[in-house]
Amino acid sequence: MGLSGDAQGGFSTNWGDDQISSHAMDFGFNTLLNGYYYSPKFLNFTVNPYYNQSRQNSNFNSIFGSSGILAGANLFGDSWHPINFGFTKDWNSEHQYNVPGSLTPYYANGSDQSVTIAGGLNRPHLPTFNANYGQGHSNFNVLGVDNPGVSQWRSYGFSSSYSVLGVGLGANYGKIHTEQNLGSLNTDGSALTDVTDSGIFSLNATRQLWGSTQVSGSYSRNSLQTDYSGLPSNGAFNTYNAYLSARPLSAMSANFFINYTDNLYNYLLQNFLPGSLVTTNPSGLASGASASSAITALSGPPVTYVPASTSSNYLSYGTRVAYQFSNYWNASGGIDHRTQNYVGTSTESTDTWAGTSYNHPLAGGHYGVNASFSTAFAGNNGPTVGFGAGGNYGRRVAGWEGSVGAQYSHSEATSILTSTSSGYGFNVAASKKIFENWRFSTTALIGKNNIDGLSHSDTTIENVGASLSSNHLSLAGNYSTSSGTSLLTSNGLTPLPPEIPSLNNVLYSGHSYSVSAGYRPNWHSQTTVTYGSAQYGTSNLTALSNTRTAQLNVRTEYDFRQMKFVAGYSRISQGVGTTFNSPRNVNALFVGISRHFDLF
């Protein structure tokens, strides 16, 4: 066994709007115990308890003084029947809830616990068998929101694989149950709730025919029962896939495919729900609300609810071919036929597309260009023609190392038959050594994408940043604006495509920025300062909300012998909904000394 850790002591003070002020001599530790019994391949384990680890300790991202334990063990790891255990529990930890494109998240504090166990039987010449079980729960309070949030989950699964007569066979079964009660981001103060049960059973087979030719097929049945804030969706769907790939020439590859699902609506929905067992999203789905129209959209009509019982199915089959002309030039193309019954409308389409890309050195740098062309014939309508083009170039000029790129697409078919997508993006990056030990860097990115003809379907992001650094000093800043359509989950706002209108979708739009500075006069001392701020507006079916959040962190440390002097200050200010104009504040100040120990 080995035991090591860090202990710290000093003076701390905490104050804020939602807590009682405290001033005290403080103590905390972070230890690591690991070892094995008989042999690391027989039993090995790790136990990591920690106590009162605040934002001043970079290993534990918390302003509140987090405590907890992480533990894991592996039994019979190099045998035919391995078993793995895992356990986590923490108190007063900091939760962060993301906003897509934002530099600063929402903040909350709470507690978490989870337990997992997995094992397998992998005897030679027999089918493998693996099983797993896990459960966990979380309680949290979003700063600036009066009602607390709760989430819990449990899951189990089984899988097996076997190879017979050159055919690889596999089977999988899994279930997951999630419950969420989320603190509201809206002015009406209502909480968002979600209860979801998701299950999957799948079979797959793969066979190498000859040379580089392979054929595979799969079947899966998914069950889904969800109630997101009073909007239920229940149902099951089956998916069937077949795939044939070949390489008739060394520079050429080709494949043929057929895909079918008997409930496209639930297939799309389950891809984006928390705890979903479906992990492959259809390509080409877009989401969001444009920067120019987002503020108007926040006060516009709500998204229409579509019952999940609406029949929907989807069949597609086609081929893909790719050819590598040289190390610099390649081309690809394909043809698909799609039949779709979605939200009460039956349509079919034949889509063709072709694209090429070329990359080559030029004038001391390197450039790349690409182009694509597509057509979509839907029913008796004329063809919808789409195209895309892009390029990038990078080289060193007058001491600058820079690159620039652009991409544009118009009316290119998505994986949803009735949708075509348009968008553009630009990016610039440059850096230069301006003095002997100083370097300046800057980046900029602008992007937009939308589903043609569909309101509230734009997603946008604009980001610009710059930094200046030397051996001892660094300065950096970033600014970002973003907007789109999302779903509120226990992880924050999750981007959601507008083809799924049945849930309590959240439109978001706003801006954020961050600045930071670091000073390191020598190898054993350093000081860092970071500040981030964000302001976003959100809207769902029932209410509007504004959110303002900001965090300041200051930290200085000095190493001497095996000890470290640490001083720091952190402040979070956040207002949500009704507290937007009077944000809640949490402050923490710490001064102390820490020491590393290797006990045995």
N, C-alpha and C positions, 0 to 999 in steps of 0.2 A: 504494500500500500504506500501511497504518497499523500502527504497533506501539506498544502501551502495556502497562502492567503494574504490579504491586506487588512490591516486594522487602522481605523482612523478615529480621532477624537478632537474635540474643539468646542467652539461656541456657535450656536445657531439661533436664528430668530425667524419666525414665520408670521405673516399677517395677511389679511385679505378680507373681502366682503363676505365670503361664505365660510369663514373659519375663525376660531378664537385665536387671538394673538398669543404666541408663546416665545419665551426666551429661556434658554437652558444650555448647560454643558451637554454636549452631544457625543454619542459614540455609535460607530457602525463598523461592519466588517463584511468581507466577501471572501469565502474560503472554497477550496477545491480539494475534495477527497476522491482519489481514484485508485484502482488496484485490480487484482485478479486473484482467484483461488485455483490452486493446482497448476493451471496453465491459462494464458489469455484466451485460448481457443475453447476452454471449458466454461469459465465464468469470468467476465470482466464487468466492472461497474464504475459509475461516476456519480458523485453527489456534490451539488454546488449550492449550499445555503448562503444567503446574504441578508443583511439587516441594515435598515436605515441608509440605503444608498440613494442619495439625492441626485439632482441634475449635475452636481459638481463631480460626479463620477461618470465618465463617458460610457461605461459598460451598461449602465442602467439609465434609460432615457426617462427620467422623472424629476420634476421639480418638487414632488410631494414627499420624498423620503420612502422609497419603495423597499419592501422586504419580501422574501420568498425563498423558494427552494426549487432547484431543477435536479432531477435524478433519472438515471437510466441504467439498464443492465442487459447484457447479452449472455444467454446460456446456450451451450453447445453450438457456438457460432460456426465452427468448421466441420460440423457433422451433417448427417442426413435429416436432422430434425432440430433446426435452430429455433430459439424462442427469444423475443425481444420485449422489454418492458420500458415504459416511459411515464414519468409523472412530473407535472409542473403545478406550482401554486404561488401566487403572489398577492400582496396586499398593498393598497395605496399606490398602485402603479399608474403611470401616465399612459392614456390611450390617445391615439391620434386618428382623426377621421378625415379622409382625403377628399379634396375637391379637385377634379381633373384639371390639370394645367395650372393649378395654384401653387405658389412657392411656399405657402404657409397653411397648415391644416387646421381643423377644429381641434380643441383640446378638451380632454375629460380625464378624470381619475376614477379608479375602481379596483376590483379584485377579479382574479381569474383562477380557474383550476381545470386541469385535464388529466386523464389517465388513458393510456393506450397499451395494448398487448397484441403481439403478432407472433405467429408460429407457422411452421411448415413441416411437411413430410416429403422428402426428396430422395427416395430410394432409387438406385440405378435400375433401369429397364422396367420401371413401373411409372404410372402417371404421378406427377407431382401434385401436391395439395397444400394450399396456403390459406390461412384464416387470420382475420384481424378484428379487433373490437376497440372502440374508443368512445369516451364521453367527456363532456366539459361544460362549464357554465361561466358566465361573466356578468358582473354587476358594475355599472358605471354611471357617473353623473357628468353630463356635458356642462362645462362651465358656462353660466349664463342661461341655463334651462332649468326650470323648477322641478320637472318630473324626471325621475331617474330612468335609466335604461337597463334592460335585462336581456340576456341571450343565453340559450343553452342548446346543446346538440348531443346526439348519440348516433353511432354508426356501427355497422358490422359488415363483413364481406368474406367471400370465399372465392378461390380461383384454382384452376387446375390446368395442366398442359401435358401433352403426350405426343410422341412421334411414332407413327406406324406406317410401314410401307412407303416411307419417304414423304408422308403427309404430316405436317405439323398441326395439331389440334389444340384448341384452347377453349375454356369456358370460364365465365365469371358471373358472380351474383353479389349484389350489394344493396344495402338499405341505409338511408340516412334520414334523421328527423331533426328539424331545427325549429326553434321558437325564438321570436324576437319581439321585444317591446322597446321601441326606440324613442328617446326624448325628441319632442317635436321641434322642428325648425320654423314653425309657422306662427303667425300672429294669433291664431285661435287657440293655441296651447294644446291642441289635441295630439295624442300620441299615435304613432304609426305602429301597427302590429303585423306580424307575419308568422304563420304556422305552415310549414311545408314538410311533406313526406315524399321522398323521392326514392325510387328503386330501379334497378337495372338487372336484366339477365341477358347474357350475350354468349354467342358461339362463334368461333372463327376457325378457318382452315387455310393452310398455305401449302403449295406444292411447286417445287422446281421441276419444270417440264424438261427443258434441255438447254444447255448453254446458259445464256443470260435471260431466258424466258421463264417467267414465274406467273402463277395464277393464284388468286386468293379470293375468299368470300367470307362474309360475316352476316350474322343476324343478331338483332338486339330488340328487346322489349323493355320499354321504359314506362314506369307508372309515375303519376304526378298528382298530388293533391295539395293545393295551396290556398290560403286565404290571406291576402295582403290588404290589410285595413278594410275589411268588409267586401272585397272584390274577389270572390272565389273562382278557382279554376281547377277542375278535376278532369282527369282523363288518363288514358294510356295511349302509347303509340308504338308501332313496330317500324323498324328500319331494316332494309336489305341492301347489301352492297356486294358487287362483284368487280374484280379488277384483274386485268391481264397486262403485264409489262414485258417488253422485249427490247433488245438492242440488235437490230438486223445488221447494222454497220458499226464500226468502232466509234464513229463520230455522230451516230444517229440513235435516238431512243424514241420509242413509241409505246403508248398504252391505250387501253380501251376500258371503259368503265360503264357501270349502270348502278344507279342509286334510286331507292324508293322509300318514302315514308308515308304512312297512312294518316298522319296528323301533323301537318307542317306547323300549325299554330303552336301546339304544345312543344314541338321540337325546338322552335325558336325560343319560346318562353323559358324552357328549362335550362338553356344555355346561360341565362343571365341571372337566375335566382340564386340566393345564397345557399351554399351547401349542395349545389347541383352535382349530379353524378355524370352529366354530359360535359365533356371538356373541349370538344372541337366545334368552334363557331363557324357558321357558313361564311365564306369569304365574300368580301365586297359590301358587307353591311355598313351603313354609315349612321351617324347619330348627331344630335345637337341642335343648336339654334344660333343663327348668325350673329356676329358682333353688332352689325348695323341694326338688326331688328330685335335683338334679344330683350332690350328693355321694354319695347312695345309688346313683345310676346308675353312678358311676365304678367301683363294686365289684360291679355287677350282671352279668347275662349279656351276652356279647358280641353284636354285631349279626350276624345270620345271613347267610352268604354265599349269594348266588343266582347260579347260572351264567349267563353272558351269552348262552348258546345258547338260553335259554328264549324261546319265540316271543312276539312282542309286536307289535301294530300299533294304529294309532289313526286314526279318521276323525271329523272334526267338520265340520258345516256349519250355517249359520244366518244371522241378520240382526241389524243394530244400527240403531237410530233415535235421533236426538237432536233436541231442539227448544229454542230459546231464546225463552222467553216475554217477557223484558225484559232490561235490563242487569243485573238483580239475580237473576233466576230462570231456571233451566234444568232440563231433565229428559231422561233417556235410558232406554232399555230394549232388550231383545233376547231372542232365543230361539235355543238351540243344541240340536242333536242330536248325540250322541257315541256312537261304537261303539269298544270297546276290548278287546283281548286282551292281557293283561299278567300276567306271572308265572303262566302256566297258568290264568288265570281270564278267561272271556269275559263281558263285561257291556255294557249299553247304557243310555243315559240321555237324557232330554229335560229341559233346564234352561231356566228362564225367570228373568229378573231385571228389575228396574226401580229407578231411583234418581232423586233430585232434590236440588238444592242451592239455597240462597237466601243472598245476601249483601246487607247493607244497613247504612247508618249508624244508630246508636242512642245516644241520650243522650250525645252528644259523642264517641262512639267508633265502633267498627265491629264487627259480628258476622256470623258465618256458621254455617249449620246444614246438615246433609246427612242423608239417610236412604236406605236401600236395602232391598229385599225380594227374595228368591229362592226358587225351588222346584226340586227335582231329583227326577224320577221315574226310578228305576233298576229295570229288570226288572218283576217282579210285586210288588215292595215298595211300600208307601205312599210318599207324597212326603216328602222331607226339606226342611223349611222353614228357611230362613236369613234373617237380618236384620242390619242394621247401622245405626248412628246415630252422629253426632258433631256437635261444635260448637266454636266458638272465639269469643272476645271480647277486644277490646283497646281501651283508652282511657287517658286521662290523668286521674288522681285525686289531689288534694292534692299535686301536684308529682311524683307517681309516674307513670312510663310503664310500663304493664303489659299482659300478655296471658295468657290461660289457654285451654286446649283439651283436649278429651277425645274419644276414639274407641272404639267397641265394635262387635265383630262376633261372630256366633254361627252356626256351621254353614253358612257360605257356601261354595258349590262352588268347588273349585280346577280347574286345567286337567287334573288327573289325575282320571279318572272316578270312581275308588273313594274319593276323598278329599274331605273337607270341612274347612274351616279356621275356627278361632275365635281371638279375640285382643282385646286392649285396649291403650290407650295414653293417657297423661296428660302434659301439658307445661305449665309455668308459667315466665314470665319477667317480671322487674321491674327497673327502674332509676330512680334519683333523684339529683338534684344536691343533696347534703346540706350542703355548705358552698360558699363562693364559687367555689373551683376544684376541689372534690372531687365525684366521682360514684361511687355504689355500684350494682352490678348483680348479679343472681343469676338462675340458671336451674335447672330441675329437669325430668327426663324419666324416665318409667317406661313400659316396654312389654313385652308378652308375646304370643307367637303360637304356635299348635300345630296339628297335624293331628289331628282328632278321632279318639279311639280308638286312636291309635298311640303306643306307648311310645317314649321317647327322641326325641320330635318337638317339644319345646318349645324356643323360643328366647326369651331374656329379656335385658333391659338396664335398668339403673337408673343414672342419672347426675345428680349435683348439683354445681353450681359457683357461685362468688361471686368478685367482684373489687372493688377499691377503688382509685381512681386520681385523680391530680391532674396539674398541669403538670410536676411534678418527681418524683413518687413513684407507683409502681403496685404493688399486691399482688393475687395471684390464687390460687385453689385449686380443685381438682376432685376428685371421688370417683366411682368407677364400679364396678359389679358386672355381670358378664355370664356367660352360659352358652349352650351349644349343641352342635351336631354339625358337624365340620369335616373337611377333608382336609389333611394336611401336604404342602406343596409348597416349592419354593425361595423363595417369597415369604412363607412362614409358614403359619399356619392359615387356610384358605379356607372360609367357610361353605358347608355342603353340605346339601341337603334329604334327609330320611330315605327318600324314594322310591328312593334309589340305595344299596342295602345291600351291593353287591358288593365295595367297596373296604375298605381298612384304615382305617375311619373313626375319627376321634379325637373323643371327647367332652371338652369343656373346661368348667371352671367356676372362677371366682375373682373377685378384686377388685383394684383399682389406685387410686392417688391421685397427684396432682401438686400442687406448690406453686411459686410463682415470685414474685420481687420485682425491681423495677427502680428505679434512682435516677439522675436526670439533673439535676444542679444547674445546668447551663448548656448552651449549644448545642454545646460542643466536648468534653464529657466525660460518661460514663455508666458505670454498673455494673449488671450483671444476675446474678441467682442463680436457678437452676432445679433442682428435685429431683423425681424421679418414681420410684415403686415399684409393683411388681405381684407378686402371688402367685397362681398358677393350678395347678389339678390337671388332669391329662389322662389319658385311658384309651383304649386301642385293643384290638384282638383279643387281644393277647398279654400286655400288661403295663400297669401303672399308672406314673404319674410325677408328681412335684411340681416346680414351677419357681418360683424366687424371683429377681427381677431389680430392680436399682435403679441410677439414674444421677444424679450431682451435677455441675453445671457452674457455675463462677464465672468471670466475665469482667469486666474493667474496661479502659477505653480513654480516651485523652485526645488530642485533635487539636491540632496546632500547626503553622502554615504548611502545607506539603504532607506533613507527617510525622504519624505516629500512634504513641503509646506504648500497648502492649498487654500485659496480664498476665492469666493465667488458670490455672485448675485444673479438671481433670475426673477423675471416678472412676466406673468401672463395676464393679458387684458382681453376679455372676450364678451361681446354682446350678441345675443341671438333673439330675433323676433322683438318682443316687447322691451327687451333690455338693450336693444341696438344703440340707443342714444345715451345709455347709462351703463356701460359695460362693467362686468364683474372683474375683480382684480385678485390675483394671488401673488405673493412675494415671498422670497426665501433668500436668506443671507447666511453664509457659512464661512468660518475661519478656523483652520485646524491643521493638524499634522497627521500624516499616514505613514505606515511602515509595512514593508513586505516581510513575510515570514516563510521560511521553508522548514517546517517542523520535523518532517521525516519523509 
